[in-house]
Amino acid sequence: MTLEIREARASEVGLVHDFIRKLADYEKLLHEVAASEDDIREALFGKNPRCHCELAFWEGAPAGFALWFYNFSTFAGKAGIYLEDLYVEPQLRGRGIGKALLKHLARRCVAEGLPRFQWSVLNWNTPSIAVYEAMGAKPVDDWTVYRLTGPELEALAT
């Protein structure tokens, strides 16, 4: 049994987009996916890439992905990695693929001298929470995420 993790290629934008939709479906948020393959292509491979994507292949077949970007901590004075999406195909879960993707990104943090690796998880996603906590990840309970979108974002921008 072989697992390969590598950066996504421009020719694999459709696969990345498919994984995004599958994750959204799992999270019961498919109705919120507005991103097209062209949007993902521009974000990953355009003139000014905004994010990065690692793909996992189990015995040569697509198994999952991790989409991430660099964030910045003013307190640490250094960048970190923020994991936006992590997904493993349901039939391949329990084989260590998700943990291997996290480990891959943790190694990148260490190699680049980045002090933080962060992500968010839906409160109801207890299987993922159990995996994260078993690895030693700690919830940041004293912070609440806020978001502006749509008309509220437009209103603030004017």
C-alpha positions in Angstrom: 0.0 0.0 0.0 1.5 3.3 -1.1 0.7 6.8 -0.3 2.1 9.7 -2.3 1.7 13.4 -1.3 2.7 16.1 -3.7 1.8 19.6 -4.8 -1.2 19.9 -7.1 -0.5 20.6 -10.8 -2.4 23.0 -13.0 -3.8 20.1 -15.0 -5.4 18.8 -11.7 -7.6 21.9 -11.0 -10.7 19.8 -11.8 -9.7 17.3 -9.2 -9.1 20.0 -6.6 -12.5 21.6 -7.4 -14.1 18.2 -7.0 -12.5 17.6 -3.6 -13.7 21.1 -2.5 -17.3 20.2 -3.5 -17.1 16.8 -1.7 -15.8 18.5 1.5 -18.6 21.1 1.3 -21.1 18.3 0.9 -19.7 16.5 3.9 -19.9 19.7 5.9 -23.5 20.3 4.7 -22.4 23.5 3.0 -22.4 22.5 -0.7 -25.0 25.3 -1.3 -22.3 27.8 -0.3 -19.7 26.7 -2.9 -19.5 29.5 -5.5 -16.0 28.8 -6.7 -15.5 27.6 -10.3 -12.6 25.7 -11.6 -11.4 28.9 -13.1 -11.4 30.6 -9.7 -9.4 27.7 -8.2 -7.0 27.8 -11.2 -6.4 31.5 -10.7 -6.0 31.1 -6.9 -3.5 28.3 -7.2 -1.7 28.9 -10.5 -2.4 32.5 -11.5 0.1 35.4 -11.7 -0.2 36.0 -8.0 -1.1 32.6 -6.4 -3.1 33.1 -3.1 -3.0 29.5 -1.8 -1.4 26.1 -2.2 -2.7 22.6 -2.5 -1.2 19.2 -1.6 -2.8 16.1 -3.1 -2.7 12.6 -1.6 -2.8 9.5 -3.8 -3.4 6.1 -2.4 -2.0 3.4 -4.6 -2.0 5.9 -7.5 -5.7 7.0 -7.1 -6.7 10.4 -5.8 -7.4 10.1 -2.1 -7.6 13.6 -0.7 -6.2 17.1 -0.5 -5.1 19.9 1.8 -5.5 23.5 0.6 -3.6 26.0 2.6 -2.0 29.5 2.6 0.5 31.5 4.6 -0.9 33.7 7.4 1.1 36.0 9.6 1.4 36.4 13.4 2.4 40.0 14.4 3.1 38.6 17.9 5.6 36.1 16.6 6.8 38.4 13.8 6.6 35.4 11.5 4.3 33.7 9.0 2.6 30.4 9.7 0.4 28.0 7.7 -3.4 28.1 7.8 -5.0 25.0 6.6 -8.3 26.0 4.8 -9.5 22.6 3.7 -8.6 19.0 4.5 -10.5 16.1 2.9 -10.0 12.4 2.5 -12.3 10.2 0.4 -14.8 8.4 2.8 -13.8 4.9 1.7 -10.1 5.7 2.4 -10.5 7.2 5.9 -8.8 5.4 8.7 -5.7 4.7 6.7 -3.7 7.7 8.0 -4.0 9.8 4.9 -5.4 12.8 6.6 -2.7 12.6 9.3 -0.1 12.2 6.6 -1.3 15.4 4.9 -1.1 17.2 8.3 2.3 15.8 9.0 3.5 16.9 5.5 2.4 20.5 6.3 3.9 20.4 9.8 7.2 19.4 8.2 7.0 22.4 5.9 6.4 24.7 8.9 9.4 23.3 10.7 11.6 23.4 7.6 10.6 27.1 6.9 10.9 28.1 10.6 7.2 28.9 10.8 6.0 28.8 14.4 2.3 28.1 13.8 0.1 25.7 12.0 -3.6 26.4 12.4 -7.0 25.4 11.1 -10.7 25.5 12.0 -13.1 22.6 12.5 -16.8 22.5 12.7 -17.9 21.9 16.3 -20.0 18.9 15.3 -17.1 17.1 13.5 -16.2 14.9 16.4 -14.2 12.3 14.3 -11.8 15.0 13.1 -11.6 16.7 16.5 -10.6 13.4 18.0 -7.8 13.0 15.4 -6.5 16.5 15.9 -6.5 16.2 19.7 -4.8 12.8 19.5 -2.0 14.5 17.6 -1.6 17.2 20.3 -3.5 20.0 18.6 -5.3 22.3 21.0 -8.5 24.2 20.5 -8.3 28.0 20.8 -11.5 28.5 22.7 -11.0 32.1 23.8 -11.2 33.4 20.2 -14.4 33.7 18.1 -14.1 33.9 14.3 -16.0 36.7 12.6 -16.8 37.0 8.9 -18.2 39.7 6.6 -19.6 38.6 3.3 -22.1 39.9 0.7 -24.1 43.0 1.5 -22.4 43.5 4.9 -19.0 43.4 3.3 -20.1 45.8 0.6 -21.6 48.2 3.1 -18.4 48.3 5.2 -16.4 48.9 2.1 -18.4 52.0 1.1 
